[in-house]
Amino acid sequence: MNKKWAIKRITINLTSGEAQKLEKYCSMTGRPATDVIRELIRSLSTEDEQQKA
């Protein structure tokens, strides 16, 4: 495992529909689920970021 990304490991529970949607998106884009989930997390706004704006 790449130690750069070994900071925190999480497990998520998805419904079958959510899992299928993620798999389909990954298949269409050629991107791994990990990258897609990371990008979605990075796009979340936090209270700290809202105060800076």
C-alpha positions in Angstrom: 0.0 0.0 0.0 1.2 3.5 -0.8 2.0 5.0 2.6 1.1 8.5 1.2 -2.6 7.5 1.4 -2.4 5.3 4.5 -3.5 8.1 6.8 -7.0 6.9 7.5 -8.9 3.9 6.2 -12.7 3.9 6.3 -15.4 1.4 5.4 -18.7 2.6 4.0 -22.0 0.8 3.7 -23.8 1.4 0.4 -27.2 0.3 -0.8 -27.1 -2.0 -3.9 -28.3 1.0 -5.9 -25.6 3.3 -4.6 -23.0 0.6 -5.3 -24.2 0.1 -8.8 -24.2 3.8 -9.5 -20.7 4.1 -8.3 -19.5 1.1 -10.3 -21.2 2.4 -13.4 -19.7 5.8 -13.0 -16.2 4.3 -12.5 -16.7 2.1 -15.5 -17.8 5.1 -17.6 -14.9 7.3 -16.5 -12.2 4.7 -16.1 -11.5 6.0 -12.6 -11.2 3.9 -9.4 -13.9 4.3 -6.8 -11.3 5.6 -4.3 -10.5 8.6 -6.5 -14.2 9.4 -7.1 -15.0 9.3 -3.4 -11.9 11.4 -2.5 -13.0 14.0 -5.1 -16.5 14.1 -3.7 -15.2 14.5 -0.1 -12.9 17.3 -1.2 -15.8 19.1 -2.8 -17.7 19.2 0.5 -17.9 22.7 2.0 -17.0 23.0 5.7 -17.7 25.6 8.3 -14.1 26.8 8.2 -14.1 27.3 4.4 -17.4 29.2 4.5 -16.0 31.6 7.1 -13.0 32.4 4.9 -15.2 33.3 1.9 
